[in-house]
Amino acid sequence: MIRTFNFSRNWNNKLDCNQFSTIRLRNDYANVLEDVVVCKLTDKKDKRNFRAIIKYIFHFRLKDMTDAMARLDMDLPLSKAKTVLYRMYGKKVKDLNIQQFSFMVLKKIKS
C-alpha cells in the first residue's frame, strides 16, 4: 500500500519544485528510501496530489535541528520552525525533546 504524506501548507512553495523536503516523526517501517508516496496538499486555496520517491532520510532530534533545515523546509527561522513542530506533534508524542524526526528529500515522479 502506498503511504500518503499530507501537507496542510505549501511551505516555501517547496511542492512546486522537482525535489523538496519534509520533516516527519521518525517511522522506519513507513518511511523507506526509494519508496513511492502520494503527496497530498490540502490547503484551502491549493489542492493537489502527486507521487514522489523518498530519496534521502536524515534522522535527528529537535535539539539537533539546524537553521538551514528549518529555512529550507518551512522558510522559517529555527525557533519558529520548532514552535510549528511542537504545535503539529505535541499532542501525538509524549516527549518531543527525545522524539526522533526524519528530514526527508522527495523527488516528484513525472506523470
C-alpha positions as CSV (number, residue, x, y, z in Angstrom):
1,M,0.0,0.0,0.0
2,I,1.3,3.4,-0.9
3,R,1.7,5.8,2.0
4,T,0.2,9.3,1.9
5,F,2.1,12.4,3.1
6,N,-0.4,15.2,3.8
7,F,0.7,18.8,3.5
8,S,-1.6,21.4,5.1
9,R,0.5,24.2,3.6
10,N,2.9,24.6,0.7
11,W,5.7,26.0,2.9
12,N,8.3,27.9,0.9
13,N,6.4,26.8,-2.2
14,K,8.5,23.7,-2.0
15,L,5.9,21.5,-3.6
16,D,6.4,23.4,-6.8
17,C,9.9,22.0,-7.1
18,N,11.0,18.7,-8.6
19,Q,12.7,17.8,-5.3
20,F,11.6,19.0,-1.9
21,S,12.0,18.3,1.8
22,T,9.6,17.3,4.6
23,I,10.1,16.8,8.3
24,R,8.1,13.9,9.9
25,L,8.1,11.9,13.0
26,R,10.6,9.0,12.6
27,N,8.9,5.9,11.3
28,D,11.4,3.3,9.9
29,Y,8.6,1.0,8.8
30,A,6.7,3.6,6.8
31,N,9.5,5.9,5.5
32,V,11.9,3.8,3.5
33,L,14.4,5.0,0.9
34,E,13.2,4.6,-2.7
35,D,9.6,4.0,-1.6
36,V,6.9,5.8,-3.6
37,V,4.5,8.0,-1.6
38,V,1.4,10.1,-2.5
39,C,1.8,13.8,-1.6
40,K,-1.5,15.5,-0.9
41,L,-1.8,19.2,-0.4
42,T,-4.9,20.1,1.4
43,D,-4.6,23.9,1.6
44,K,-8.0,25.7,1.1
45,K,-6.6,27.7,-1.8
46,D,-4.5,24.9,-3.4
47,K,-5.4,21.2,-3.5
48,R,-3.3,18.7,-5.4
49,N,-2.0,15.2,-5.4
50,F,1.1,13.7,-6.9
51,R,3.5,10.8,-6.4
52,A,7.1,11.1,-5.2
53,I,10.0,8.9,-4.3
54,I,11.9,9.2,-1.0
55,K,15.5,9.9,-2.0
56,Y,17.1,10.9,1.3
57,I,16.4,10.4,5.0
58,F,18.3,12.0,7.9
59,H,17.2,11.3,11.5
60,F,17.6,14.0,14.2
61,R,16.2,15.3,17.5
62,L,14.8,18.8,17.8
63,K,17.9,19.9,19.7
64,D,20.0,19.0,16.7
65,M,17.8,20.7,14.1
66,T,19.7,23.4,12.2
67,D,18.6,26.8,11.0
68,A,19.3,25.6,7.4
69,M,16.9,22.7,7.8
70,A,14.2,24.9,9.1
71,R,14.6,27.5,6.4
72,L,14.8,25.0,3.6
73,D,11.8,23.0,4.8
74,M,9.5,25.7,6.2
75,D,11.0,29.1,5.2
76,L,11.1,29.9,8.9
77,P,14.0,30.6,11.3
78,L,14.8,27.7,13.7
79,S,12.9,28.9,16.7
80,K,9.7,29.4,14.8
81,A,10.1,26.1,13.0
82,K,10.4,24.3,16.3
83,T,7.2,26.1,17.5
84,V,5.4,24.8,14.4
85,L,6.6,21.2,15.1
86,Y,5.5,21.4,18.7
87,R,2.1,22.5,17.5
88,M,1.9,19.7,14.9
89,Y,3.2,16.9,17.1
90,G,3.0,18.0,20.7
91,K,-0.2,16.0,21.5
92,K,0.9,12.9,19.5
93,V,4.2,12.4,21.3
94,K,4.9,12.1,25.0
95,D,8.2,14.0,24.9
96,L,9.2,15.8,21.7
97,N,12.7,16.5,23.2
98,I,13.6,12.8,22.9
99,Q,11.5,12.0,19.9
100,Q,13.4,11.5,16.7
101,F,12.3,13.2,13.5
102,S,13.2,12.4,9.8
103,F,14.3,15.1,7.4
104,M,13.5,13.6,4.0
105,V,14.0,14.7,0.5
106,L,11.4,13.5,-2.0
107,K,11.6,13.6,-5.8
108,K,8.4,14.0,-7.9
109,I,7.5,11.3,-10.3
110,K,6.7,12.8,-13.6
111,S,3.4,11.5,-14.9
